[in-house]
């Protein structure tokens, strides 16, 4: 007797046989890849004139494009640039397109400079606040993120005291006109610019 988990439902059978669905998925994947490549070039230009507080050894030419199928069962594609992961040190800006969810632009920081980043987040708090960034998770909403707003400085300071890393993320719905019109690079750069006070001398 066959296990129920190996039997296709009617809906699953229709989807499995829908060649157009797979062609559309391939076309969308290609478009996202192209947008992430433009994002890399645009961010590279953006970073060229900046002095950043980064771990020693960060190579400004290294980046990574990743495609996967199983971020909580949903496809995803992302760009890490700048990209630095070495031991406990992380300095990375990630532009993530998470199918079925949103676009997330996130600065990931950990390691030798974390104390400085935390001090700068609090010392330059009102430069960072109110520009739509949040702390912590890839998911959005209550329990996942803590919006950085002008009235939350004390709460954020208390949370930061317990953390050994920083992940500051901005989530944008997939239906946002900038995403639909292929302006991922502009969106990523705008987000990076808003976070520059966190990582500049």
WOHUHU-V932384 format. One record per run of one state. SS is the DSSP state (a for helix, b for strand, c for the rest). FROM is the first residue (numbers start at 1). TO is the last residue. Records with the same first field share a line. If there is no record, write none. Layout:
SS=FROM-TO, FROM-TO
This chain:
c=1-3, 7-9, 17-18, 49-51, 53-63, 72-73, 81-84, 87-88, 99-101, 111-113, 124-124, 129-133, 137-144, 148-149, 162-164, 174-176, 181-183, 201-201
a=4-6, 10-16, 19-48, 114-123, 125-128, 150-161, 177-180, 184-199
b=52-52, 64-71, 74-80, 85-86, 89-98, 102-110, 134-136, 145-147, 165-173, 200-200
